[in-house]
Amino acid sequence: MEDLFSLRGKVAIVTGGNGGIGKGIAEGLASAGSDIVIAARNEAKTAEAARDIKEKFSVRVMGVNMDVSQEKSIQAGVKQVLDEFEQINILVNNAGVNIRKMPQEYTVEEWDWILNINLRGAFLCAKTVYPTMKEAGGGKIINIGSLNSLYSIAKVAAYGASKMGILSLTYTFALAWAPDNIQVNAILPGWIDTPLTVSARRDFPGLDDFVCTRTPAGRWGKPSDFAGAAIFLASHASDFMTAEYLRVDGGFAQGTNSVNPSGR
Ligand SMILES: NC(=O)c1ccc[n+]([C@@H]2O[C@H](COP(=O)([O-])OP(=O)(O)OC[C@H]3O[C@@H](n4cnc5c(N)ncnc54)[C@H](OP(=O)(O)O)[C@@H]3O)[C@@H](O)[C@H]2O)c1
């Protein structure tokens, strides 16, 4: 039987793949044999991540300087990838930012900054790679949402709107491109230990205890926790699955064990 989870011969672009969850996903896809493109703005961080992934896995790795809030930057980056690798089979829309404050405190610039990266960026990246996936006879798009794609908290007006929007985009792309054999799904992370949540721990005193108590798994997630879900959604194993989301949250969204001191 064919190895359902093999990604040998595939090329994957991971936006924001130079750190955090994106790097965990890039490493997971590389471990299944995919060539990797890391697309992000910080060139030194991208070069270091590319070196690290190349050293660990025998795949080709390319760093591309890309700002997903700029259409021209996306188009130039995708052209660079096609010039080098001639195909793009997997796109992971992972680049994301947040500012946590009450709705009335946001400036229009802050709102636009978040929406332009988290939501419009994902739209533009998918739209830009679509023709090459269609021409190749199929592809996989994985959008990184959040538990804020399902539930809200007071201080995420812009981020929450972008992450609920990501689910809507996931469903729309999936329906539009199913006839082209392109599957589009989302991963919704819970509380994950990355640079993004270092600032959350500052903004919400007591967050660390809350996360560890409330999460049935009893810990923060790690970037490497995303490797398995990403391989599944990027591989033939998920070929009849589209317009779906997977929560990777240690059980957080389902509830809590913390009412019972034994933790069970
Ligand atoms: N950590 C969590 O608990 C959590 C929970 C739910 C959802 N998420 C989602 O998971 C994704 C990754 O987050 P993370 O926690 O790994 O955060 P992170 O460590 O801060 O990583 C964010 C990545 O996005 C890139 N990025 C930011 N703006 C960009 C732009 N304009 N163009 C291209 N790349 C850009 C950054 O690279 P450069 O700065 O080099 O561009 C960085 O690699 C995000 O979509 C986030 O919303 C995270």
Ligand as a Chemical Component Dictionary entry (heavy atoms), coordinates in Angstrom:
data_LIG
# 
_chem_comp.id                   LIG 
_chem_comp.type                 NON-POLYMER 
_chem_comp.pdbx_formal_charge   0 
_chem_comp.three_letter_code    LIG 
# 
loop_
_chem_comp_atom.comp_id 
_chem_comp_atom.atom_id 
_chem_comp_atom.alt_atom_id 
_chem_comp_atom.type_symbol 
_chem_comp_atom.charge 
_chem_comp_atom.model_Cartn_x 
_chem_comp_atom.model_Cartn_y 
_chem_comp_atom.model_Cartn_z 
_chem_comp_atom.pdbx_ordinal 
LIG N1  N1  N 0  0.835  30.719 19.991 1  
LIG C1  C1  C 0  -0.450 30.476 20.195 2  
LIG O1  O1  O 0  -0.882 30.202 21.330 3  
LIG C2  C2  C 0  -1.424 30.536 19.041 4  
LIG C3  C3  C 0  -2.756 30.228 19.326 5  
LIG C4  C4  C 0  -3.676 30.261 18.298 6  
LIG C5  C5  C 0  -3.279 30.581 17.021 7  
LIG N2  N2  N 1  -1.970 30.887 16.765 8  
LIG C6  C6  C 0  -1.624 31.212 15.368 9  
LIG O2  O2  O 0  -0.519 30.470 14.938 10 
LIG C7  C7  C 0  0.209  31.211 13.948 11 
LIG C8  C8  C 0  1.681  31.266 14.342 12 
LIG O3  O3  O 0  1.783  31.934 15.579 13 
LIG P1  P1  P 0  2.992  31.739 16.590 14 
LIG O4  O4  O 0  2.421  31.601 17.923 15 
LIG O5  O5  O -1 3.946  30.730 16.079 16 
LIG O6  O6  O 0  3.612  33.213 16.520 17 
LIG P2  P2  P 0  5.094  33.744 16.249 18 
LIG O7  O7  O 0  6.094  32.867 16.874 19 
LIG O8  O8  O 0  5.033  35.194 16.629 20 
LIG O9  O9  O 0  5.231  33.605 14.680 21 
LIG C9  C9  C 0  4.561  34.427 13.790 22 
LIG C10 C10 C 0  5.248  34.278 12.450 23 
LIG O10 O10 O 0  4.561  35.099 11.484 24 
LIG C11 C11 C 0  5.532  35.779 10.706 25 
LIG N3  N3  N 0  4.933  37.011 10.211 26 
LIG C12 C12 C 0  4.375  38.027 10.934 27 
LIG N4  N4  N 0  3.987  39.000 10.102 28 
LIG C13 C13 C 0  4.284  38.610 8.827  29 
LIG C14 C14 C 0  4.115  39.181 7.555  30 
LIG N5  N5  N 0  3.578  40.399 7.407  31 
LIG N6  N6  N 0  4.535  38.490 6.460  32 
LIG C15 C15 C 0  5.108  37.263 6.607  33 
LIG N7  N7  N 0  5.283  36.665 7.799  34 
LIG C16 C16 C 0  4.877  37.331 8.902  35 
LIG C17 C17 C 0  6.709  36.002 11.636 36 
LIG O11 O11 O 0  7.942  36.093 10.907 37 
LIG P3  P3  P 0  8.633  37.508 10.524 38 
LIG O12 O12 O 0  8.497  38.387 11.702 39 
LIG O13 O13 O 0  10.028 37.140 10.157 40 
LIG O14 O14 O 0  7.861  38.006 9.332  41 
LIG C18 C18 C 0  6.688  34.723 12.464 42 
LIG O15 O15 O 0  7.455  33.724 11.854 43 
LIG C19 C19 C 0  -0.459 32.578 13.867 44 
LIG O16 O16 O 0  -1.363 32.611 12.795 45 
LIG C20 C20 C 0  -1.214 32.666 15.184 46 
LIG O17 O17 O 0  -2.339 33.509 15.123 47 
LIG C21 C21 C 0  -1.033 30.876 17.739 48 
# 
loop_
_chem_comp_bond.comp_id 
_chem_comp_bond.atom_id_1 
_chem_comp_bond.atom_id_2 
_chem_comp_bond.value_order 
_chem_comp_bond.pdbx_ordinal 
LIG N1  C1  SING 1  
LIG C1  O1  DOUB 2  
LIG C1  C2  SING 3  
LIG C2  C3  SING 4  
LIG C2  C21 DOUB 5  
LIG C3  C4  DOUB 6  
LIG C4  C5  SING 7  
LIG C5  N2  DOUB 8  
LIG N2  C6  SING 9  
LIG N2  C21 SING 10 
LIG C6  O2  SING 11 
LIG C6  C20 SING 12 
LIG O2  C7  SING 13 
LIG C7  C8  SING 14 
LIG C7  C19 SING 15 
LIG C8  O3  SING 16 
LIG O3  P1  SING 17 
LIG P1  O4  DOUB 18 
LIG P1  O5  SING 19 
LIG P1  O6  SING 20 
LIG O6  P2  SING 21 
LIG P2  O7  DOUB 22 
LIG P2  O8  SING 23 
LIG P2  O9  SING 24 
LIG O9  C9  SING 25 
LIG C9  C10 SING 26 
LIG C10 O10 SING 27 
LIG C10 C18 SING 28 
LIG O10 C11 SING 29 
LIG C11 N3  SING 30 
LIG C11 C17 SING 31 
LIG N3  C12 SING 32 
LIG N3  C16 SING 33 
LIG C12 N4  DOUB 34 
LIG N4  C13 SING 35 
LIG C13 C14 SING 36 
LIG C13 C16 DOUB 37 
LIG C14 N5  SING 38 
LIG C14 N6  DOUB 39 
LIG N6  C15 SING 40 
LIG C15 N7  DOUB 41 
LIG N7  C16 SING 42 
LIG C17 O11 SING 43 
LIG C17 C18 SING 44 
LIG O11 P3  SING 45 
LIG P3  O12 DOUB 46 
LIG P3  O13 SING 47 
LIG P3  O14 SING 48 
LIG C18 O15 SING 49 
LIG C19 O16 SING 50 
LIG C19 C20 SING 51 
LIG C20 O17 SING 52 
# 
